[in-house]
Amino acid sequence: MLDATFGGGGHSLEICNRYPDVRIIAIDEDKGAWEKAKAKFLNSDCQISFLNVNFRDLDKALKGEEIKEVNAIIFDLGLSSDQLESSGRGFSFMKDEPLFMTMKENPRPEDLTAGDIVNNWSEKSLADIIYGYGEERFSRRIAKGIVESRAKKEIETSFELVEIIRNSVPAVYRRGRLHFATKTFQALRIAVNDELGALSLGLEKGFDVLKKNGRMAVISFHSLEDRVVKRFYKDKEKKRLGILINKKIIKASEEEIKNNPRSRSAKLRILEKI
């Protein structure tokens, strides 16, 4: 079984507990993910290997483990709770941190960061990604605010960016149910990590290594990701290469949402290879 987005290890641990004979290949671009989660597996019977790669390179990861096929794959997209709360990389608009937003624990100088984008990209490019990746209706106003602000001082932290967004959107929008910075932060994170490009590659490579009758489960959290998954699944079904296990998306129950509010926007789709 391939856990393509190991994160805090929750999915892998549950699978270990239910199927102790399983072999799990866990991958994550965040190198620190395993160090933070490995203690959870000390008393588990399953065999688990962790590899520090992005799921766009899952084929290389499996080749390195001398595995040609897997019975199941899970993708849990987006950020883990740990990345939001304690990564120190500027993912959350609720914490004042450097504007990195990269999934890599130790970004190299040449790696793209959110700071590079907000301080160097043109106003049009900023507006395009904030609208395209964040579906933010005030993208042009926010982009204009960013450009005007950086002309006075380089934008370095998440709180500085939040303040710029606050001053760029209408007062009524600031009082909405969804935090006014949510969509802009989402857009920047997607752009920095090329998340949609990585997802398309990961799905295709994952399907290639999936055994016949094997299943691929994907949990997405926003419409752009879900759209990519939905189209991919429908294409495989149309070509008679796979069948949809759930015709309608599976959503979290009211009880789960109560215990884990972040599951509110989760959408699960499952495909079986034929």
SULNORFEN-V129939 format. One record per backbone hydrogen bond with DSSP energy under -0.5 kcal/mol. CO is the residue of the C=O (numbers start at 1). NH is the residue of the N-H. If there is no record, write none. Layout:
CO/NH, CO/NH
//
This chain:
1/3, 1/25, 2/4, 2/74, 3/27, 6/9, 9/13, 10/14, 11/15, 12/16, 13/17, 14/18, 15/19, 19/22, 22/24, 22/47, 24/26, 24/49, 25/3, 26/51, 27/6, 29/31, 30/33, 31/34, 31/35, 32/36, 33/37, 34/38, 37/40, 38/41, 39/42, 41/44, 46/48, 47/24, 49/26, 51/28, 51/53, 54/57, 55/58, 57/60, 57/61, 58/62, 59/63, 60/64, 61/65, 62/67, 63/66, 66/68, 70/211, 71/215, 72/2, 73/217, 74/4, 74/5, 75/77, 75/219, 80/84, 81/85, 82/86, 83/87, 89/100, 89/101, 92/95, 95/97, 97/158, 98/100, 99/115, 100/114, 104/107, 108/111, 113/117, 114/118, 115/119, 116/120, 117/121, 122/126, 123/127, 124/128, 125/129, 126/130, 127/131, 128/132, 129/133, 129/134, 130/134, 130/136, 131/135, 135/137, 136/139, 138/142, 139/143, 140/144, 141/145, 142/146, 143/147, 144/148, 145/149, 146/150, 147/151, 148/152, 149/152, 149/153, 154/156, 156/99, 157/161, 158/162, 159/163, 160/164, 161/165, 162/166, 163/167, 164/168, 165/168, 165/169, 170/173, 170/174, 171/175, 173/176, 179/182, 181/185, 182/186, 183/187, 184/188, 185/189, 186/190, 187/191, 188/192, 189/193, 190/194, 190/195, 191/194, 194/198, 195/199, 196/200, 197/201, 198/202, 199/203, 200/204, 201/205, 202/206, 203/207, 204/208, 205/209, 206/210, 207/210, 209/70, 211/214, 214/273, 215/73, 216/271, 217/75, 218/220, 218/269, 219/77, 220/267, 222/226, 223/227, 224/228, 225/229, 226/230, 227/231, 228/232, 229/233, 230/234, 231/235, 232/236, 233/237, 234/238, 235/239, 236/241, 236/242, 237/240, 241/274, 243/272, 245/247, 249/251, 250/268, 253/257, 254/258, 255/259, 256/260, 260/263, 261/264, 262/265, 263/252, 263/266, 267/220, 268/250, 269/218, 270/245, 270/246, 271/216, 272/243, 273/213
//
